Amino acid sequence: MGTIRTEDGRGRLGSVLSSVAVAVGCVLFLGGFAWGAVVYRPYTVPTDSMAPTVDIGDRVLAQRIDGDEVRRGDIVVFRDAGWGDLPMVKRVVAVGGDEVTCCGDGGKLTVNGVSIEEPYLSAGGPASPANFTAEVPRGQLFLLGDERMGSLDSRTHLEDPGQGSVARTAVEARLDAVAWPLGGGVLERPQSFAQLPGGVSHPGPVRLIVGSILVGAALILAGAAWGPVARAFSGRRKVPTDAR
């Protein structure tokens, strides 16, 4: 006696679903990488001036944006001739028309008379080791590092035209996430700036992009594994017939 191995209806349906899963998975996986390449630029943080939020050597993802989209609290990548004409990473604490002062109540930064909580600073430290006041011209940004004791930022350029501010047009991108080391995750917007006019910016699509890549990879693996698994667990049935 011999056997003929035939696929039943469930086996054929499984094969179709497997192919669909792999196809959809490829679209999500490759589409996620393509989307990320269009929206984001990778940077390596060159100094520790933004510690502890991001450390020297961290690989970050920065969303390509126009300077007009920048809001207070954003961490931006910018390039300015007066600062060395190299890509630099700092936090925006004030925008055009603001008066920024330090240090006010409890050693805090004050913007337009509003005291700003800055949970991203090292615990116990003041908002600045030295007092300062600056009026930010229209179309400009006032930038500070999170490591206030050693950061070379707008405070260093207070005697320059614009009182240390840089033009919005100098901004190349806005940090959204730490890609390496793993576990850095998405950088949240500081809500202490939300009480000021204009509020804070919305996070970019990094979570959607990562989700697309992960779901796509899972579908590809599941679809590719369906055939061997189905065959191992009675994906086909045996039909007896005469053997002559």
Contacts in CASP RR format, 6 or more apart in sequence:
PFRMAT RR
TARGET T0000
AUTHOR 0000-0000-0000
METHOD contacts of the structure
MODEL  1
MGTIRTEDGRGRLGSVLSSVAVAVGCVLFLGGFAWGAVVYRPYTVPTDSM
APTVDIGDRVLAQRIDGDEVRRGDIVVFRDAGWGDLPMVKRVVAVGGDEV
TCCGDGGKLTVNGVSIEEPYLSAGGPASPANFTAEVPRGQLFLLGDERMG
SLDSRTHLEDPGQGSVARTAVEARLDAVAWPLGGGVLERPQSFAQLPGGV
SHPGPVRLIVGSILVGAALILAGAAWGPVARAFSGRRKVPTDAR
1 240 0 8 1.000
1 241 0 8 1.000
1 242 0 8 1.000
1 243 0 8 1.000
2 240 0 8 1.000
2 241 0 8 1.000
2 242 0 8 1.000
2 243 0 8 1.000
3 238 0 8 1.000
3 239 0 8 1.000
3 240 0 8 1.000
3 241 0 8 1.000
4 238 0 8 1.000
4 239 0 8 1.000
4 241 0 8 1.000
5 236 0 8 1.000
5 237 0 8 1.000
5 238 0 8 1.000
5 239 0 8 1.000
6 236 0 8 1.000
6 237 0 8 1.000
6 239 0 8 1.000
7 15 0 8 1.000
7 235 0 8 1.000
7 236 0 8 1.000
8 235 0 8 1.000
8 236 0 8 1.000
8 237 0 8 1.000
10 235 0 8 1.000
11 230 0 8 1.000
11 235 0 8 1.000
11 236 0 8 1.000
14 226 0 8 1.000
14 227 0 8 1.000
14 230 0 8 1.000
15 226 0 8 1.000
15 227 0 8 1.000
17 223 0 8 1.000
17 226 0 8 1.000
18 223 0 8 1.000
18 224 0 8 1.000
18 226 0 8 1.000
18 227 0 8 1.000
19 223 0 8 1.000
21 219 0 8 1.000
21 220 0 8 1.000
21 222 0 8 1.000
21 223 0 8 1.000
21 226 0 8 1.000
22 219 0 8 1.000
22 220 0 8 1.000
22 223 0 8 1.000
22 224 0 8 1.000
24 216 0 8 1.000
24 219 0 8 1.000
25 215 0 8 1.000
25 216 0 8 1.000
25 217 0 8 1.000
25 219 0 8 1.000
25 220 0 8 1.000
26 216 0 8 1.000
26 220 0 8 1.000
27 216 0 8 1.000
28 212 0 8 1.000
28 213 0 8 1.000
28 215 0 8 1.000
28 216 0 8 1.000
28 219 0 8 1.000
29 212 0 8 1.000
29 213 0 8 1.000
29 216 0 8 1.000
29 217 0 8 1.000
29 220 0 8 1.000
31 212 0 8 1.000
32 209 0 8 1.000
32 212 0 8 1.000
32 213 0 8 1.000
33 213 0 8 1.000
35 205 0 8 1.000
35 209 0 8 1.000
35 212 0 8 1.000
36 209 0 8 1.000
39 63 0 8 1.000
39 64 0 8 1.000
39 204 0 8 1.000
39 205 0 8 1.000
39 209 0 8 1.000
40 61 0 8 1.000
40 62 0 8 1.000
40 63 0 8 1.000
40 64 0 8 1.000
40 173 0 8 1.000
40 176 0 8 1.000
40 206 0 8 1.000
40 209 0 8 1.000
41 61 0 8 1.000
41 62 0 8 1.000
41 64 0 8 1.000
41 77 0 8 1.000
41 172 0 8 1.000
41 173 0 8 1.000
42 59 0 8 1.000
42 60 0 8 1.000
42 61 0 8 1.000
42 62 0 8 1.000
42 179 0 8 1.000
43 59 0 8 1.000
43 60 0 8 1.000
43 62 0 8 1.000
43 77 0 8 1.000
43 87 0 8 1.000
43 89 0 8 1.000
43 173 0 8 1.000
43 175 0 8 1.000
44 57 0 8 1.000
44 58 0 8 1.000
44 59 0 8 1.000
44 60 0 8 1.000
45 54 0 8 1.000
45 55 0 8 1.000
45 56 0 8 1.000
45 57 0 8 1.000
45 58 0 8 1.000
45 59 0 8 1.000
45 60 0 8 1.000
45 89 0 8 1.000
46 56 0 8 1.000
46 57 0 8 1.000
46 86 0 8 1.000
46 87 0 8 1.000
46 88 0 8 1.000
46 89 0 8 1.000
47 56 0 8 1.000
47 89 0 8 1.000
48 55 0 8 1.000
48 56 0 8 1.000
48 147 0 8 1.000
49 89 0 8 1.000
49 90 0 8 1.000
49 145 0 8 1.000
49 146 0 8 1.000
49 147 0 8 1.000
49 150 0 8 1.000
49 151 0 8 1.000
49 152 0 8 1.000
49 153 0 8 1.000
50 75 0 8 1.000
50 89 0 8 1.000
50 90 0 8 1.000
50 91 0 8 1.000
50 145 0 8 1.000
50 146 0 8 1.000
50 147 0 8 1.000
50 151 0 8 1.000
51 122 0 8 1.000
51 146 0 8 1.000
51 147 0 8 1.000
52 120 0 8 1.000
52 122 0 8 1.000
52 146 0 8 1.000
52 147 0 8 1.000
53 75 0 8 1.000
53 91 0 8 1.000
53 120 0 8 1.000
53 146 0 8 1.000
53 187 0 8 1.000
54 60 0 8 1.000
54 75 0 8 1.000
54 89 0 8 1.000
54 175 0 8 1.000
54 178 0 8 1.000
54 187 0 8 1.000
58 178 0 8 1.000
58 180 0 8 1.000
58 181 0 8 1.000
59 178 0 8 1.000
59 179 0 8 1.000
59 180 0 8 1.000
60 89 0 8 1.000
60 175 0 8 1.000
60 176 0 8 1.000
60 177 0 8 1.000
60 178 0 8 1.000
60 179 0 8 1.000
61 175 0 8 1.000
61 176 0 8 1.000
61 177 0 8 1.000
61 178 0 8 1.000
61 179 0 8 1.000
61 206 0 8 1.000
62 77 0 8 1.000
62 172 0 8 1.000
62 173 0 8 1.000
62 174 0 8 1.000
62 175 0 8 1.000
62 176 0 8 1.000
63 173 0 8 1.000
63 174 0 8 1.000
63 175 0 8 1.000
63 176 0 8 1.000
63 204 0 8 1.000
63 206 0 8 1.000
64 172 0 8 1.000
64 173 0 8 1.000
65 171 0 8 1.000
65 173 0 8 1.000
65 174 0 8 1.000
66 171 0 8 1.000
67 168 0 8 1.000
67 169 0 8 1.000
67 171 0 8 1.000
68 168 0 8 1.000
69 174 0 8 1.000
69 201 0 8 1.000
70 76 0 8 1.000
70 92 0 8 1.000
70 95 0 8 1.000
70 141 0 8 1.000
70 168 0 8 1.000
70 171 0 8 1.000
70 174 0 8 1.000
70 201 0 8 1.000
71 92 0 8 1.000
71 95 0 8 1.000
71 189 0 8 1.000
71 193 0 8 1.000
71 198 0 8 1.000
71 199 0 8 1.000
71 200 0 8 1.000
71 201 0 8 1.000
72 92 0 8 1.000
72 93 0 8 1.000
72 94 0 8 1.000
72 95 0 8 1.000
72 111 0 8 1.000
72 193 0 8 1.000
72 196 0 8 1.000
72 198 0 8 1.000
72 199 0 8 1.000
72 200 0 8 1.000
73 91 0 8 1.000
73 92 0 8 1.000
73 93 0 8 1.000
73 189 0 8 1.000
73 190 0 8 1.000
73 193 0 8 1.000
73 200 0 8 1.000
73 201 0 8 1.000
74 91 0 8 1.000
74 92 0 8 1.000
74 174 0 8 1.000
74 175 0 8 1.000
74 189 0 8 1.000
74 200 0 8 1.000
74 201 0 8 1.000
75 89 0 8 1.000
75 90 0 8 1.000
75 91 0 8 1.000
75 92 0 8 1.000
75 174 0 8 1.000
75 175 0 8 1.000
75 187 0 8 1.000
76 89 0 8 1.000
76 90 0 8 1.000
76 91 0 8 1.000
76 92 0 8 1.000
76 141 0 8 1.000
76 143 0 8 1.000
76 171 0 8 1.000
76 172 0 8 1.000
76 173 0 8 1.000
76 174 0 8 1.000
76 175 0 8 1.000
77 87 0 8 1.000
77 88 0 8 1.000
77 89 0 8 1.000
77 171 0 8 1.000
77 172 0 8 1.000
77 173 0 8 1.000
77 174 0 8 1.000
77 175 0 8 1.000
78 87 0 8 1.000
78 88 0 8 1.000
78 90 0 8 1.000
78 141 0 8 1.000
78 143 0 8 1.000
78 166 0 8 1.000
78 170 0 8 1.000
78 171 0 8 1.000
78 172 0 8 1.000
79 85 0 8 1.000
79 86 0 8 1.000
79 87 0 8 1.000
79 88 0 8 1.000
79 170 0 8 1.000
79 172 0 8 1.000
80 88 0 8 1.000
80 166 0 8 1.000
80 167 0 8 1.000
80 170 0 8 1.000
82 157 0 8 1.000
82 160 0 8 1.000
83 157 0 8 1.000
83 166 0 8 1.000
87 172 0 8 1.000
89 175 0 8 1.000
90 143 0 8 1.000
90 144 0 8 1.000
90 145 0 8 1.000
90 151 0 8 1.000
90 153 0 8 1.000
90 154 0 8 1.000
91 120 0 8 1.000
91 143 0 8 1.000
91 144 0 8 1.000
91 145 0 8 1.000
91 146 0 8 1.000
92 141 0 8 1.000
92 142 0 8 1.000
92 143 0 8 1.000
93 100 0 8 1.000
93 109 0 8 1.000
93 111 0 8 1.000
93 116 0 8 1.000
93 142 0 8 1.000
93 143 0 8 1.000
93 144 0 8 1.000
94 100 0 8 1.000
94 111 0 8 1.000
94 134 0 8 1.000
94 136 0 8 1.000
94 141 0 8 1.000
94 142 0 8 1.000
94 165 0 8 1.000
95 136 0 8 1.000
95 139 0 8 1.000
95 140 0 8 1.000
95 141 0 8 1.000
95 142 0 8 1.000
96 136 0 8 1.000
96 137 0 8 1.000
96 138 0 8 1.000
96 139 0 8 1.000
96 140 0 8 1.000
96 141 0 8 1.000
96 165 0 8 1.000
97 135 0 8 1.000
97 136 0 8 1.000
97 137 0 8 1.000
97 138 0 8 1.000
98 111 0 8 1.000
98 112 0 8 1.000
98 135 0 8 1.000
98 136 0 8 1.000
98 142 0 8 1.000
99 111 0 8 1.000
99 112 0 8 1.000
99 113 0 8 1.000
99 133 0 8 1.000
99 134 0 8 1.000
99 135 0 8 1.000
99 136 0 8 1.000
100 109 0 8 1.000
100 110 0 8 1.000
100 111 0 8 1.000
100 133 0 8 1.000
100 134 0 8 1.000
100 136 0 8 1.000
100 142 0 8 1.000
101 109 0 8 1.000
101 110 0 8 1.000
101 111 0 8 1.000
101 113 0 8 1.000
101 132 0 8 1.000
101 133 0 8 1.000
101 134 0 8 1.000
102 108 0 8 1.000
102 109 0 8 1.000
102 110 0 8 1.000
102 126 0 8 1.000
102 127 0 8 1.000
102 128 0 8 1.000
102 131 0 8 1.000
102 132 0 8 1.000
102 133 0 8 1.000
103 109 0 8 1.000
103 110 0 8 1.000
103 126 0 8 1.000
103 127 0 8 1.000
103 128 0 8 1.000
103 131 0 8 1.000
104 110 0 8 1.000
104 115 0 8 1.000
104 127 0 8 1.000
105 115 0 8 1.000
106 126 0 8 1.000
107 126 0 8 1.000
107 127 0 8 1.000
108 115 0 8 1.000
108 116 0 8 1.000
108 117 0 8 1.000
108 118 0 8 1.000
108 126 0 8 1.000
108 127 0 8 1.000
109 115 0 8 1.000
109 116 0 8 1.000
109 118 0 8 1.000
109 127 0 8 1.000
109 128 0 8 1.000
109 144 0 8 1.000
110 116 0 8 1.000
111 193 0 8 1.000
111 196 0 8 1.000
112 196 0 8 1.000
114 195 0 8 1.000
114 196 0 8 1.000
116 127 0 8 1.000
116 192 0 8 1.000
116 193 0 8 1.000
117 190 0 8 1.000
117 192 0 8 1.000
118 127 0 8 1.000
118 146 0 8 1.000
118 190 0 8 1.000
118 192 0 8 1.000
119 190 0 8 1.000
119 192 0 8 1.000
120 146 0 8 1.000
120 190 0 8 1.000
121 127 0 8 1.000
121 146 0 8 1.000
121 148 0 8 1.000
122 147 0 8 1.000
125 148 0 8 1.000
125 149 0 8 1.000
126 148 0 8 1.000
127 148 0 8 1.000
128 144 0 8 1.000
128 148 0 8 1.000
128 155 0 8 1.000
129 148 0 8 1.000
129 149 0 8 1.000
130 155 0 8 1.000
132 155 0 8 1.000
132 158 0 8 1.000
134 142 0 8 1.000
134 154 0 8 1.000
134 158 0 8 1.000
134 162 0 8 1.000
134 163 0 8 1.000
134 164 0 8 1.000
134 165 0 8 1.000
135 163 0 8 1.000
136 142 0 8 1.000
136 162 0 8 1.000
136 163 0 8 1.000
136 165 0 8 1.000
137 162 0 8 1.000
137 163 0 8 1.000
137 165 0 8 1.000
139 167 0 8 1.000
139 168 0 8 1.000
140 162 0 8 1.000
140 165 0 8 1.000
140 166 0 8 1.000
140 167 0 8 1.000
140 168 0 8 1.000
141 165 0 8 1.000
141 166 0 8 1.000
141 167 0 8 1.000
141 168 0 8 1.000
141 170 0 8 1.000
141 171 0 8 1.000
142 154 0 8 1.000
142 163 0 8 1.000
142 164 0 8 1.000
142 165 0 8 1.000
143 153 0 8 1.000
143 154 0 8 1.000
143 165 0 8 1.000
143 166 0 8 1.000
144 151 0 8 1.000
144 153 0 8 1.000
144 154 0 8 1.000
144 155 0 8 1.000
145 151 0 8 1.000
145 153 0 8 1.000
154 163 0 8 1.000
154 164 0 8 1.000
154 165 0 8 1.000
154 166 0 8 1.000
155 164 0 8 1.000
156 164 0 8 1.000
157 163 0 8 1.000
157 164 0 8 1.000
158 164 0 8 1.000
174 201 0 8 1.000
175 187 0 8 1.000
176 186 0 8 1.000
176 187 0 8 1.000
176 203 0 8 1.000
176 204 0 8 1.000
176 206 0 8 1.000
177 184 0 8 1.000
177 185 0 8 1.000
177 186 0 8 1.000
177 187 0 8 1.000
177 206 0 8 1.000
178 184 0 8 1.000
178 185 0 8 1.000
178 187 0 8 1.000
186 203 0 8 1.000
186 206 0 8 1.000
186 207 0 8 1.000
188 203 0 8 1.000
189 200 0 8 1.000
189 201 0 8 1.000
189 202 0 8 1.000
189 203 0 8 1.000
190 200 0 8 1.000
191 200 0 8 1.000
193 199 0 8 1.000
193 200 0 8 1.000
194 200 0 8 1.000
END
